[in-house]
Amino acid sequence: MRKLRCARCPRLVALRRRLKRQYPDYHNAPVPAAGPRDAELLIVGLAPGLHGANRSGRPFEGDSSGDLLFAALNDAAARLRNDGLQPPRWRITNAVKCLPPENRPRAAEIANCRPHLVREIGELPAPGAILALGRVAHEAVLAAMKLNGSEYPFAHGARYDPAPGIGLFASYHCSRYNQNTGRIDKKALTAVIEAAMRYQP
Ligand code: SF4
C-alpha cells in the first residue's frame, strides 16, 4: 500500500498517535486515494471513518458508508454495461486524509489537506468526472479548483461543468447517519453515480 506521509494537522496527528496505542492493528495514518491515478471518475468523500478507512487504510473500505458506496458503484456500472457502454474506472479519496474526531474536520484541517486533493484532481484526465459526497467534500473540491461556491451550490443530484472536459456531480454523503435518517439510500446514490459515469462534456 502506498504511504502518504503528512503531519500538517497537530490535532489529527495526536489522534493518530493515540489510536495507534488503542488499535495497533489499524492503519492509523493518512489514507491515500485508492484506484488508478488516471481513472475517469474521481469520488471525493469527507474523511476516513474510525473503523472503516482508518482501519483498512483504503477510503470507504470496511464500514457501512463503503458498503453502500461500493454497492451503488457496482449497480451503476452494471447499468452502463447493460446499455453496451464501458463504465469508467474510478478512484476514491477523501477531502481530509486523516480521521477527525467525531467526523468533523476543522476548516484549517480541510485547508491543510487541500494540496493533496489539488494533486488528485490534477491527475483526473479530461473528459473526466468528479463526484463529491456531501457538502463538505463538495466545498473542498470547489476550493481545490479555485471555484466560487455561490456559482456551484451544493445540492443532491447537482451537475456542473466547472472546467473544459470536467464534470462535477454532488450527492448526499452515504454515511450511516444519512442512511439511518433516510436522506440517502442505494437507489438515490446509484442514480447520481450513474449520471457521473455517463458524463460527456
Ligand atoms: S488531514 Fe491531510 S493535511 Fe492534515 S495531517 Fe492528515 S494528510 Fe496531512
Residues whose N, C-alpha, C, O or C-beta is under 5 A from the ligand:
A	BS01	SF4	C6 A7 R8 C9 P30 V96 K97 C98 E109 N112 C113
